[in-house]
């Protein structure tokens, strides 16, 4: 039985046939690139010859050429196709290969399969169905992955911003299990409308975060109280090195017009301004002050407990 | 007594676990050797601090005489009680000058014999008349043995440094490697190679092709690399590259590119090529360093071009193993002071 999973590790437009892209997935360094036909590949970012990163190398018709000695590796198999200076009658041993990963490209993301055996399950981005203009980005945030996921439950307002919207720290109930995610709603209010979130009888907005129990696929929705979706975001997260977290995201504003929204929201919509921001810079003081609450349910995850005890 | 104290400090700390499995450059800490810790011309009455492995070496001149100590001269008396076995508790290292370098002993001071200073036959023994333009300092951001392996390695030069030193295309390219218990010697004989751009444009060699005989002689204990590349048409560009380990992750190299036989302006400019080459090497050495911290179950793959580097790994492991057992002596085949003129091919 296969053990492993798909990870969304890059935005599809970030991977080219011109320049290899180094990424980190669960602490493992990978390099992504395309061939001339546009097919995407992923190799371990480590030459098996002298262990230097392959990502500063150059792309050739034969694959990715290591910047140190020029060994060239096939994208699909990882097999070394060429060693410079070998005579024409010399062959590269078949066992000379870089570690290759299966790649799937869908929904605007490059996914890699990390694990043994044949891939199973759906891609992390499968539930993301954009409608309308997308806003995307990438960042490495200064937080461990397990802390990032916990914060997405306990205080998403520390990680996300929505112009014209204040996300409150009032949780609407308990996290509920939905397949491989924990789902939690936070109350939200329009900025500049009413006398402040402390005095609202019912929150006019809901921020719903779906935090993965396995993997790194985070879904965020900004909804009206009647559950009309305003904004949907998919954030692909994974552990980077030294206790940081890599993020790649796409999101969009739904077509619904909300009469109760403030004028600024309507104007931003008309101007095509981004309806959300995934914060690349998190405020340490805010994170530190955040009390553990719904993430209690998340830290029961064996893997995350282990990660938090042994941050990379 | 010094033997015991230094041996306990670890001839190759942490090496034991990896000696059979892999190449872990940061574990090498070979003792009883002279390190060229500074250019003689750089040392005056003001003390300068140099590092060999984890030991501090303060160097200065006292009425013209070279001195090396574990502490600053003004603190020497105060701190002498904490002097280590490397100075036999005196605080003063054995130190001498030769070939334009200050040589300081690293190991048991009882064994410090100036006769163990390596022979560098193309440099004046007393260091006189070595032009300052031949002397350059560069630093490498990796364990010293990793940097030495980079120097021994040939095919990376043809690839990584092709724009500066040529593309490695030739009619014939023969590489031989020999070793003793203390040295590795790599000889490369190339017939009709493309003339290096730097030699063509400023070195006065207008031919399209040239032959090359390049000998690299590496002393294992002190990472001293003595190189004698001789070009025809052209000239020899003998050089010395001592990779002095500054801790486990960096090395300092006080190079002497002895270009005095080359025409001007090449003789002045060529030593500065280090400033072009070094960043190129560092670009691979920096990320490479941390990937050799631990024995890796995945052994490095090699091609036949890696034979010299793999020999270096092997003899380094053997020497470290010998020192780990407490044997710091030089074997009969390993006299560093033996004349290597013939080995370098200086005669012909």
Interface residues (C-beta under 8 A of the other chain):
Chain A: X46 X48 X49 X50 X51 X52 X53 X56 X67 X68 X69 X70 X80 X83 X84 X85 X86 X92 X95 X96
Chain B: X153 X155 X156 X158 X159 X160 X168 X173 X283 X284 X287 X288 X291 X292 X296 X298 X300 X301 X302 X303 X305 X306
